[in-house]
Amino acid sequence: MALILIVGDEPDACRMLQRILSSFGHSVQAFTEGGKAVEWLEDNLPDLALLDINLRETDGIGLLKILRRSQPRTKTMMITGNPSAETAGQATELGVVDYLVKPVEIDELEERINRALG
């Protein structure tokens, strides 16, 4: 299956997503700090990144820009509990394949990830 990167601001939510995506057969790496995710990206090429818009020391859009420069072929999905037309527009301009609004049902998440991975 796929190597998936998760970056979110809530440790419990990251662990839950990691367990769910692992149960789908994916290899998953989760971080709650954008800087640690960037370090991991230096040595790893994920097939898909699932980035939260709101992070502690940065924002998901900033991390998306870094990801685009370092891993331009990685497909990216954004997830947020606070959707806005501004962040959706920025994410779309930066080439995200999907923009999810929390809460997301497990079946819907699986379907959208499968669609993103092609």
C-alpha positions as CSV (number, residue, x, y, z in Angstrom):
1,M,0.0,0.0,0.0
2,A,1.1,3.6,0.5
3,L,3.4,5.6,2.7
4,I,1.3,8.3,4.3
5,L,2.5,11.3,6.3
6,I,0.1,12.9,8.9
7,V,0.8,16.2,10.5
8,G,-1.8,17.6,13.0
9,D,-2.0,19.7,16.1
10,E,-3.8,17.2,18.3
11,P,-1.7,14.2,19.4
12,D,-4.8,12.0,20.1
13,A,-6.3,12.7,16.7
14,C,-2.9,12.0,15.0
15,R,-2.7,8.7,16.8
16,M,-6.2,7.8,15.9
17,L,-5.7,8.6,12.2
18,Q,-2.4,6.6,12.3
19,R,-4.3,3.6,13.6
20,I,-7.1,3.9,11.1
21,L,-4.9,4.3,8.1
22,S,-2.6,1.5,9.3
23,S,-5.7,-0.7,9.5
24,F,-6.3,0.1,5.8
25,G,-2.9,-1.4,5.1
26,H,-0.9,1.8,4.8
27,S,2.5,2.6,6.4
28,V,1.9,5.8,8.4
29,Q,4.1,8.3,10.0
30,A,2.4,11.0,12.2
31,F,3.8,14.2,13.7
32,T,2.3,17.0,15.8
33,E,5.2,19.4,14.9
34,G,5.8,20.7,11.4
35,G,9.5,20.9,12.0
36,K,9.8,17.2,12.8
37,A,7.8,16.4,9.7
38,V,10.1,18.5,7.6
39,E,13.1,16.6,9.1
40,W,11.5,13.3,8.3
41,L,10.8,14.4,4.7
42,E,14.5,14.8,4.1
43,D,14.9,11.0,4.1
44,N,11.4,9.8,3.1
45,L,9.1,10.2,0.1
46,P,5.5,9.7,1.1
47,D,2.9,8.9,-1.4
48,L,0.3,11.0,0.4
49,A,0.5,13.7,3.0
50,L,-2.5,14.6,5.2
51,L,-1.9,18.0,6.7
52,D,-4.0,19.9,9.3
53,I,-4.4,23.6,8.5
54,N,-3.9,24.6,12.1
55,L,-0.5,23.6,13.6
56,R,1.2,24.9,16.7
57,E,4.4,26.4,15.4
58,T,3.4,26.9,11.8
59,D,0.3,26.5,9.7
60,G,-0.6,23.7,7.3
61,I,-0.3,26.1,4.3
62,G,3.3,26.9,5.2
63,L,4.1,23.3,5.6
64,L,2.3,22.6,2.3
65,K,4.6,25.1,0.6
66,I,7.7,23.4,2.0
67,L,6.3,20.0,0.9
68,R,5.7,21.2,-2.6
69,R,9.3,22.4,-2.9
70,S,10.9,19.3,-1.4
71,Q,8.5,16.6,-2.6
72,P,6.5,18.0,-5.5
73,R,5.1,14.6,-6.5
74,T,3.6,13.8,-3.1
75,K,-0.2,14.0,-3.2
76,T,-1.5,16.2,-0.4
77,M,-4.8,16.5,1.4
78,M,-5.6,19.2,3.9
79,I,-7.9,18.7,6.9
80,T,-9.4,21.4,9.2
81,G,-12.0,21.9,11.8
82,N,-12.1,25.6,10.9
83,P,-12.7,25.8,7.1
84,S,-12.4,29.0,5.3
85,A,-12.6,30.1,1.6
86,E,-9.2,31.7,2.0
87,T,-7.4,28.5,3.2
88,A,-9.3,26.4,0.7
89,G,-8.3,28.7,-2.1
90,Q,-4.6,28.7,-1.0
91,A,-4.6,25.0,-0.7
92,T,-6.1,24.5,-4.1
93,E,-3.6,26.9,-5.7
94,L,-0.8,24.8,-4.2
95,G,-2.2,21.7,-5.7
96,V,-3.9,19.7,-2.9
97,V,-6.0,16.8,-4.1
98,D,-8.6,17.2,-1.4
99,Y,-9.7,19.5,1.4
100,L,-11.5,17.7,4.3
101,V,-13.6,19.3,7.0
102,K,-13.6,17.7,10.5
103,P,-15.2,15.5,11.6
104,V,-14.7,13.0,8.8
105,E,-16.3,9.6,8.8
106,I,-13.9,6.7,8.5
107,D,-15.6,5.4,5.4
108,E,-15.4,8.8,3.7
109,L,-11.8,9.1,4.7
110,E,-10.9,5.8,3.2
111,E,-12.8,6.6,0.0
112,R,-11.1,9.9,-0.4
113,I,-7.6,8.5,0.4
114,N,-8.1,5.7,-2.2
115,R,-9.3,8.3,-4.7
116,A,-6.2,10.5,-4.0
117,L,-3.8,7.6,-4.4
118,G,-5.5,6.6,-7.7
